[in-house]
Amino acid sequence: MKNTKGASGSAAALAAAAVGAGLLAGGLLVNGRVDAAPTGQTQGAVLTAQKKPEYPESLAKALRQGNVLILGRVNREGRAVDLHAITASHKDFVKPAVDAVGEWRFKPAMRDGVPVEVFLNAAVRFRLQGENLGDIGLPVLGDLSVFPADGQGKKTAPDGFPIRRGKDPALRAEAVLDVPAKDAARTLTIKVEAVSPSQRHVPIFQPPVQVPAKATEVRIPIVAQIGSDWEEGVWLLRFLVDGNGAGGGQFWLADDPGRFEFHIPSTSPASTP
């Protein structure tokens, strides 16, 4: 996670951005040209340039903080493209968040030494300085990484790589849930669903999660077995906390990802109070 400082009008603010693309070394980007990685190298995309979002002045003055969750892809040239905001703490956070992510740059992901396109789950945090830092109201995702995995949940490829149906028995998701700080420890009821391209909802995580006193985030590891009847395409992960929507992300599933065309669904962002 990388933090950048920004200001809007007379209200100084911290705008922290977190990316859910692979954070492993990839090929070299030289003068706009992608040099091939060593033969056989498989690596995730690497964030190399991260534009900070502009903090909306009206929200800074109102002491509004929150997150925006964005689906997209990192193409073979290392650009974040096909961006869609799916969750926002306030609608006025959406445009500056999407504009900023659109200017992020990556070393592209590599499979066997060749640049490949991967999916992107990006989360942009808007935070104010001072005693109200992190006061976000309701819980919302602050980061999400999704990996192909073996039957025991061990990662078998970098974050953002498509899951190969019939070859990757499971997925592993690593989520960071941002929560409002409380003086006492508490328990949250969290439900995570995998939502198919045809809108089939499959529960994959439902145990309660303990949040320590004064904590502002909690990490949630998730392992889910891939069903033999799961269809090819772009799947969504949907998070609910105490019955309220808390954002989500995507993963790609196909028999042969190199020959499958993935279409990211375009939806209006759900807002959290």
N, C-alpha and C positions, 0 to 999 in steps of 0.2 A: 504494500500500500504506500502511495506517495502523496505527500501533502504539499499544496501550493497556496501562497498567500495572494489575496486579491482585495480590492476595495470597490465600493459602489457609492458614488456621491460622497457624503460626509461620514458614511457608516463603514468603518473598517471591518472586514470579515475574513474568515478562513474558509476557503473552498477546497475540500479534500476530495480527491478522486481515486477510486479503486477500480482496477480492471480485472475481469475474470478470464483473460486470455492466458495461454501458456506462458510461463515465466522462465523458460529454459533457453539456453543458447541456441541460435539458429544459424542461417547462412549470413554472409556479409553483404551489407547494402553500401555500394560504392558508386558515387556520382549518379544516383538514380537507377543503377543497375544492380540486380541481385546476383551475386557470385554464388555458384553452386557450393553446397556444403560438401565435406568429404564423402566419398562414395559410401553408401549404406547408412548415412547418418539420418536419424529420425529425431527431430527436435520440435518443441512448441514455438509459437510466435513470441517475440521479445519486444516489449514496449520500449521505444527509444526516444520518443518525443511526446510529451503530454501537456497539451494546452489546458490552462486553468479556465473554468467557466466564469462568466460574469455573474456576480451575485445581484439579483434584482433589488434595486434600491428600496422599493416599497416593502418587500419582505424583510430586508435587513432592518428597516426602521420599525417594523412591526415585531421584530425579534422572532421571525419565523425561520425555523431550521427544518431540514429534511433531506430526503434522498430521491434520486431518479434512477430507475432501472431500465436499461436499454438492451434490446436484442440487436444483433447484427452479425457481420462476418468480417474476418480479416482476409483480404484477397491475396493473390500471389505476389502483388507488388508491395504488400505491407501496409495497405490502407484499410481503415475501418469504413465499411460501406453497408448499404441496405439497412440503415438504422431505424429502429422502431422503439419508442418509449412505451413500456407496458405498465409501469407503476410510477406515481409521483406523489410526494407528500403535499405538493401544491402545484396547480397547473402552470403557474408562472415560472417554476423551476425547469419546465420541460425544454423550452427552446434553448436557453443557454447551455443546458447539459448536452443536448443533442449536437448543437453547434460545436461545442468543445471536443466531444468524442470524435466527431467527423474530421478533426484536424490532428488526432493522435496518429503517430507513425510507429510501425513495427518492423523488426526484422521478420520476414515471413516464416511461417512454419515449414518444416522440411520432412518429407517422407522419403527414405532411401536416397537422400541427397538432392531431391527435386522439390522446389517450392510447391506448396499445396494450400488450398483455401480451408480455413477452419471457422467454426462458429465462435461468436463473441458474446459473452454475458458481461456487460459493463455496468458498474454502479458509480454514480457521482453523488458525493456528499456535499451538502451546503451547511457550514457550521460558522457560528458567530464566536468572537472572542469574548472573554469575560466569564462571569459566574453562571451565565446561562448556557455555556458550551455544552452541546449534546442534548439539550432539552427538545426532544423530537415528538413528544406527544404519545403516539402509538408505536409499537415495534414495527420495524421494516428491515428488509434485507439490506446489508451494506456490502456484501461480497458473495459471489457464488462461482465455484469452479466445478466442472463436471468432466470426469475421466472415464474412458473404457477401463474395465476391471476384469480380473479373473473371478472364479467362483467364491473365493475368500475375501473379495473386495480389494485386492491389491491392484494398484494402477498398472495398466499394461501399455498405455500410450499417454502422451501429454494432454493437458486440459485443452478442450476445443476440438479434439480429433473425433470424427464420427465413430459411433459404435457399430461394429460389424455384426449383424444378426447372424447367429449360428457359429460365430468365432469368439466373440466377447460375451461371456456368460452373464456379466453384471455391469452396472455402472457404479461409480463412486462419486458422490457429491460432497463438497466441503463448503458449508455455508457459514457466513458470519451474520448474525442477527443483531442489529442495533436496537437497543432498548432504552427507555427512560430510566435514569438512575433512581433507585429507591433506597431509603435508609435500612430497610429490612430485606432479608433474603426472601425469595418467592419462587413459586412453581408456575410455569407457563404450559398450557396445553397446546401442543404444536401438531399440526397435521400437514403432511406433504403428499401431494398427488402428482402422478405422471399423467399428462393429458395428451391423448393421441391426436394425429391430424384430423381424425373423424370425430373428435370430442368425446372419446371414451375416457373416463376417469378411473385411474388405478391407484388406490392408496399404497404408498410405499414407506411411510414413516408416521407413527402416531404416539410414541411414548412421551410422557411429560418431561420437561427440561427444567433443571434447577438453575436459578439465576442468583449469584451471590449478592449480598448487600452492596449498594453503591456501584454495581457493575453497569457499564454502558454498552456492552456487547457480550454475546455468548456464541461460542463456536459449536456447530452441529455437523458431525460426520454422518453421512447416510450411505448405505450400501443397499442396492436393490437388484434382484435377479431379473434378467430380461426374459419375458415370457415368449414362448415359441409362437404365440399368436399376436405379438406386438407388430403393428404394421410399419412399413417403411415411411420415412419422412421426418419432418421437424416435430419433435415432441416438446411440450412445455412442462416445467416443474412449477407447481402452484403451492405456495406456503400460506397456511392459515394459523394465526396465533389467537387463542381464546375466541375462536370463531370469526375473527376479522382478517381480511386479506392483508398479507404482509409482503406481497411481491412474488417474484419468481424468475425463471430463466428458461433456457432451452438446451436440448441436446439433439443430435442428429443420429438417425438409425437407418441402416440400409444393408442389404446383402453384400453389395459391392459399392461402397461409397464413391469410388472413383468414376463410376458410370451412372450415378444417380444425381438428379438435379433437385436440390433442396430449396424449397420456397418458404421463406420466413413469413408467418402470418402478420398482417398489418391490423393492429387493434388500437383503439383509443386507450390512453393510459388510465388505469384505475387510480383514484386519489385516496390517500389516507389522511384523516383529520390531523 
